[in-house]
Amino acid sequence: MPMAANDIETLIKEAFPDAQVAIQDLAGDGDHYAAQITSAAFAGKNRVQQHQLVYKALQGRMGNELHALALQTSVPDNT
């Protein structure tokens, strides 16, 4: 079953309350998304570690309800 963009955003914001999140449905099928996430929680972490934090926030839904998620993570400029 596809996952709604707002559900993805909710899970991410629960894990990273300061996050700026932009979700885009790439195929219009609720199954392929791109997400841009900016959070201070990513400070001092490499890109792989940042993406692992996001996958953890999705609570096992990656590969199940959520088939594909292209991630772009960053730290706020003021951090």
C-alpha positions as CSV (number, residue, x, y, z in Angstrom):
1,M,0.0,0.0,0.0
2,P,1.4,3.4,-0.9
3,M,2.4,5.9,1.7
4,A,1.2,9.5,1.6
5,A,3.7,12.4,1.5
6,N,2.3,13.9,4.6
7,D,2.8,10.7,6.5
8,I,6.5,10.7,5.5
9,E,6.8,14.3,6.6
10,T,5.1,13.6,9.9
11,L,7.5,10.7,10.8
12,I,10.5,12.8,9.8
13,K,9.3,15.8,11.9
14,E,8.6,13.5,14.9
15,A,12.3,12.4,14.8
16,F,13.7,15.8,13.9
17,P,11.4,18.5,15.3
18,D,13.6,21.3,13.9
19,A,13.5,19.9,10.4
20,Q,12.6,21.7,7.2
21,V,11.1,19.0,5.0
22,A,10.0,19.1,1.4
23,I,8.5,16.0,-0.1
24,Q,7.9,15.5,-3.9
25,D,6.0,12.6,-5.4
26,L,8.2,11.7,-8.3
27,A,5.8,9.4,-10.2
28,G,2.4,10.4,-8.9
29,D,1.9,6.9,-7.6
30,G,2.5,7.4,-3.8
31,D,5.4,5.0,-4.1
32,H,8.4,7.1,-5.4
33,Y,9.4,10.2,-3.5
34,A,12.2,12.7,-3.2
35,A,12.8,14.4,0.1
36,Q,14.9,17.4,1.0
37,I,15.5,17.5,4.8
38,T,17.4,20.2,6.7
39,S,18.1,19.6,10.4
40,A,20.7,20.5,13.0
41,A,20.6,16.7,13.9
42,F,22.8,16.1,10.9
43,A,25.6,18.3,12.1
44,G,28.9,16.4,12.3
45,K,27.6,13.4,10.4
46,N,28.5,12.2,7.0
47,R,25.9,11.8,4.3
48,V,25.5,8.0,4.9
49,Q,24.9,8.6,8.6
50,Q,22.4,11.4,7.9
51,H,20.5,9.1,5.6
52,Q,20.6,6.3,8.1
53,L,19.0,8.6,10.6
54,V,16.2,9.4,8.2
55,Y,15.6,5.7,7.5
56,K,15.4,5.0,11.2
57,A,12.8,7.8,11.5
58,L,10.7,6.0,8.9
59,Q,10.3,3.1,11.4
60,G,10.8,0.3,8.9
61,R,8.5,1.6,6.3
62,M,11.3,2.0,3.7
63,G,11.1,-1.0,1.4
64,N,7.6,-1.8,2.5
65,E,4.9,0.9,2.2
66,L,7.6,3.2,0.8
67,H,9.3,1.8,-2.2
68,A,11.7,4.6,-3.2
69,L,12.9,7.7,-1.5
70,A,15.6,9.9,-3.0
71,L,17.2,11.8,0.0
72,Q,18.9,15.1,0.0
73,T,20.0,16.0,3.6
74,S,21.7,19.1,4.9
75,V,22.5,21.1,8.0
76,P,21.0,24.6,8.5
77,D,23.4,27.4,7.5
78,N,23.4,28.8,11.0
79,T,24.7,25.6,12.6
